[in-house]
Structures are given as C-alpha cells and as structure tokens.
Amino acid sequence: VIILNTIALSMDKYPEYPEETLKYFSYFNIGFTVVFTIEAAIKLIALGLIPFMSEGFNVFDLFIVMSSIF
C-alpha cells in the first residue's frame, strides 16, 4: 500500500493532467489516508497506549497519519 501511495502521489505532478484526472488522484490520497488511519488504530488498540508509544517507529507513523488527516 505504501508503494501504491507513493506512485499515486508522484503521478499528479508530471505530466500535467486534466482537472478530472487530478480529482481521482485526490480520491486515491483520501483512500490511502483512511487505510493508514485504520492500520494505526488497529495497532494502537492491539498493543495498548504505553507499548505503542514506547516504540519510535509507531510514534513517527502516528505523526504521519495525523499530519495527513489535518
């Protein structure tokens, strides 16, 4: 999913696409954000707050997800 997200994000820059196509890239971005949010929520519930926050990668992942939402 990360690779697909990277491809989708890189495709909306070059070449210049019509507005209709760019709208679909926006929908893909929202879909990927939803998938990553669900992943972070499941991991947080499964591990619990303290174990989840004690691992740096989880904190970084949560930061990226929250940044995408905002």
C-alpha positions in Angstrom: 0.0 0.0 0.0 2.9 2.4 0.7 4.3 1.8 -2.7 1.0 2.4 -4.4 0.6 5.6 -2.3 4.0 6.8 -3.4 3.2 6.1 -7.1 -0.2 7.9 -6.8 1.4 10.9 -5.1 4.2 11.2 -7.7 1.8 10.8 -10.7 -0.1 14.0 -10.0 2.9 16.2 -10.7 4.0 15.4 -14.2 2.8 15.5 -16.9 0.0 18.0 -16.3 -3.3 16.1 -16.2 -6.8 17.4 -16.8 -8.7 18.6 -13.7 -10.9 15.5 -13.9 -7.9 13.2 -13.6 -6.4 15.2 -10.7 -9.7 14.7 -8.9 -9.2 11.0 -9.0 -5.7 11.4 -7.5 -7.3 13.3 -4.7 -9.7 10.4 -4.1 -6.8 8.0 -4.0 -5.0 10.1 -1.5 -8.1 10.2 0.8 -8.4 6.4 0.4 -4.8 5.8 1.3 -5.2 8.1 4.3 -8.2 6.1 5.5 -6.2 2.8 5.1 -3.2 4.1 7.1 -5.5 5.6 9.8 -7.2 2.2 10.2 -3.9 0.5 10.4 -2.6 2.9 13.1 -5.9 2.5 15.1 -5.7 -1.3 15.0 -2.1 -1.3 16.0 -2.8 1.1 18.9 -5.7 -1.0 20.1 -3.8 -4.2 19.8 -0.7 -3.0 21.6 -2.2 -0.6 24.1 -1.2 3.0 24.5 2.1 2.7 26.5 3.7 -0.1 24.4 2.6 1.6 21.2 4.1 4.9 22.2 7.3 3.3 23.5 8.4 2.4 20.0 9.7 5.3 18.0 8.5 4.0 14.6 4.9 3.8 15.9 5.1 7.4 17.1 6.5 8.5 13.7 3.8 6.5 11.9 1.1 8.1 14.0 2.6 11.6 13.4 2.5 11.0 9.6 -1.1 9.7 9.8 -2.2 12.7 11.9 -0.5 15.1 9.5 -2.3 13.5 6.6 -5.6 13.9 8.3 -5.0 17.6 9.2 
